[in-house]
Amino acid sequence: MENASMLEFHADDIILKEGGTYEEMYKIISGSVAVYIRYGEKEEHLIGIYSKSKCFGETNVFSSQPSIYTVVAYGDVCLMRITKDSLEEFIRRNPRNAIDIMQNMVHTNMLMQKNIDLLLDDIYEKRDINKRRTEEMKDKIRQYRMNGFNLLGV
């Protein structure tokens, strides 16, 4: 297939980097890859491990937006690279892959939504803590004012 090529990666090789722009996706021929959010950062989060016949990077091909995750080779891995230009032909020749691509996209979207929900929970919890602290400070100021005025006999 034109514009499709086989690529090999070794353990810990970065295949896609979060924030990078790509116009290709990959199908795993052999081996596995690890998919991360915030790879290499303190808040690094493993989304999952994808193995033989799974696809990744499909959002890059469909949206032309920066990658939402980093993909790292989990040991030796052989991948089929499918470019934006060859996607239609790839699906026509391999119709089952269209379902795999859609399932991967749904899975990724669900994980992203779960991460967003967890992040929002953290934000709301911190907001509530800050709100409580602010109320405590206001109470202390009121007490100080009342005690201060009482000392003056007012």
C-alpha positions as CSV (number, residue, x, y, z in Angstrom):
1,M,0.0,0.0,0.0
2,E,1.4,3.4,-1.0
3,N,2.3,5.7,1.9
4,A,2.2,2.8,4.4
5,S,5.4,1.6,5.8
6,M,6.7,-0.8,8.5
7,L,8.7,0.7,11.3
8,E,10.5,-0.8,14.2
9,F,11.0,0.7,17.6
10,H,12.8,-0.5,20.7
11,A,12.0,-0.3,24.4
12,D,11.4,3.3,25.6
13,D,11.5,4.8,22.1
14,I,9.0,7.6,21.9
15,I,6.7,7.1,18.9
16,L,4.3,10.0,19.4
17,K,4.8,12.9,21.8
18,E,2.0,14.7,23.5
19,G,1.6,18.1,21.9
20,G,3.3,17.1,18.7
21,T,1.5,17.3,15.4
22,Y,1.4,14.2,13.2
23,E,-0.5,13.2,10.1
24,E,-0.2,9.5,10.5
25,M,-1.5,6.7,12.7
26,Y,-0.1,3.3,13.5
27,K,-1.3,-0.3,13.6
28,I,0.7,-2.6,15.9
29,I,2.0,-5.6,13.9
30,S,4.0,-7.1,16.8
31,G,4.9,-6.1,20.3
32,S,3.2,-3.5,22.6
33,V,3.2,0.2,23.3
34,A,2.5,2.2,26.4
35,V,0.2,5.2,26.1
36,Y,0.7,8.1,28.6
37,I,-0.6,11.5,29.5
38,R,2.2,13.9,30.8
39,Y,4.9,11.4,30.1
40,G,8.1,12.1,32.0
41,E,6.4,14.6,34.3
42,K,5.5,14.4,38.0
43,E,1.8,13.9,37.1
44,E,2.6,11.2,34.5
45,H,-0.4,8.9,34.0
46,L,-0.5,5.6,32.1
47,I,-3.6,5.3,29.9
48,G,-3.0,1.8,28.8
49,I,-0.9,-0.8,27.0
50,Y,-1.9,-1.5,23.4
51,S,-0.8,-4.7,21.7
52,K,-0.9,-6.5,18.4
53,S,-3.5,-5.3,15.9
54,K,-4.5,-2.3,17.9
55,C,-4.3,1.2,16.3
56,F,-3.2,4.5,17.8
57,G,-2.7,8.0,16.7
58,E,-6.1,8.0,14.8
59,T,-7.1,11.4,16.3
60,N,-4.0,12.9,14.6
61,V,-5.2,11.7,11.2
62,F,-8.8,12.8,11.7
63,S,-8.3,16.1,13.4
64,S,-4.9,17.4,12.5
65,Q,-4.7,18.6,16.1
66,P,-1.7,18.0,18.4
67,S,-1.4,14.6,20.0
68,I,-3.3,14.2,23.2
69,Y,-0.9,11.5,24.5
70,T,2.6,10.2,24.3
71,V,3.2,6.7,23.0
72,V,6.3,4.8,24.0
73,A,7.5,1.4,22.8
74,Y,7.0,-1.2,25.5
75,G,9.8,-3.5,24.3
76,D,10.5,-4.2,20.6
77,V,7.5,-3.2,18.5
78,C,6.8,-3.4,14.7
79,L,4.2,-0.9,13.5
80,M,2.5,-0.2,10.2
81,R,2.5,3.6,9.6
82,I,-0.7,4.8,7.9
83,T,-0.7,8.4,6.6
84,K,-3.6,10.7,6.3
85,D,-3.4,10.3,2.5
86,S,-3.5,6.4,2.7
87,L,-6.2,6.0,5.4
88,E,-9.1,5.6,3.1
89,E,-7.3,2.9,1.1
90,F,-6.2,1.2,4.3
91,I,-9.8,1.0,5.6
92,R,-11.1,-0.2,2.2
93,R,-8.5,-3.0,2.2
94,N,-9.0,-3.8,5.9
95,P,-12.6,-2.9,6.8
96,R,-12.3,-4.5,10.3
97,N,-9.7,-1.9,11.1
98,A,-12.4,0.9,10.8
99,I,-14.2,-0.7,13.8
100,D,-10.9,-1.0,15.8
101,I,-10.1,2.7,15.0
102,M,-13.5,3.8,16.3
103,Q,-13.3,1.6,19.4
104,N,-9.8,3.1,20.2
105,M,-11.2,6.6,19.8
106,V,-14.1,5.9,22.1
107,H,-11.8,4.3,24.6
108,T,-9.4,7.3,24.5
109,N,-12.3,9.8,24.8
110,M,-13.8,7.9,27.8
111,L,-10.4,7.9,29.5
112,M,-9.9,11.6,28.8
113,Q,-13.4,12.3,30.2
114,K,-12.6,10.3,33.3
115,N,-9.3,12.3,33.7
116,I,-11.2,15.6,33.3
117,D,-13.7,14.5,35.9
118,L,-10.9,13.7,38.4
119,L,-9.3,17.0,37.6
120,L,-12.5,18.9,38.2
121,D,-13.0,17.0,41.5
122,D,-9.5,18.2,42.6
123,I,-10.3,21.7,41.6
124,Y,-13.6,21.7,43.4
125,E,-12.1,20.2,46.5
126,K,-9.3,22.8,46.5
127,R,-11.9,25.5,46.0
128,D,-13.9,24.2,48.9
129,I,-10.7,24.1,51.1
130,N,-9.9,27.6,50.1
131,K,-13.5,28.7,50.8
132,R,-13.3,27.1,54.3
133,R,-9.9,28.8,55.0
134,T,-11.3,32.2,53.9
135,E,-14.3,31.7,56.2
136,E,-12.0,30.7,59.1
137,M,-9.9,33.9,58.4
138,K,-13.0,36.0,58.4
139,D,-14.2,34.5,61.7
140,K,-10.8,35.2,63.2
141,I,-10.9,38.8,62.0
142,R,-14.4,39.2,63.4
143,Q,-13.3,37.7,66.8
144,Y,-10.3,40.0,66.8
145,R,-12.4,43.0,66.1
146,M,-14.9,42.0,68.8
147,N,-12.2,41.3,71.4
148,G,-10.3,44.4,70.4
149,F,-13.4,46.6,70.7
150,N,-14.2,44.9,74.1
151,L,-10.8,45.7,75.4
152,L,-11.4,49.4,74.6
153,G,-14.7,49.2,76.3
154,V,-16.7,49.9,73.2
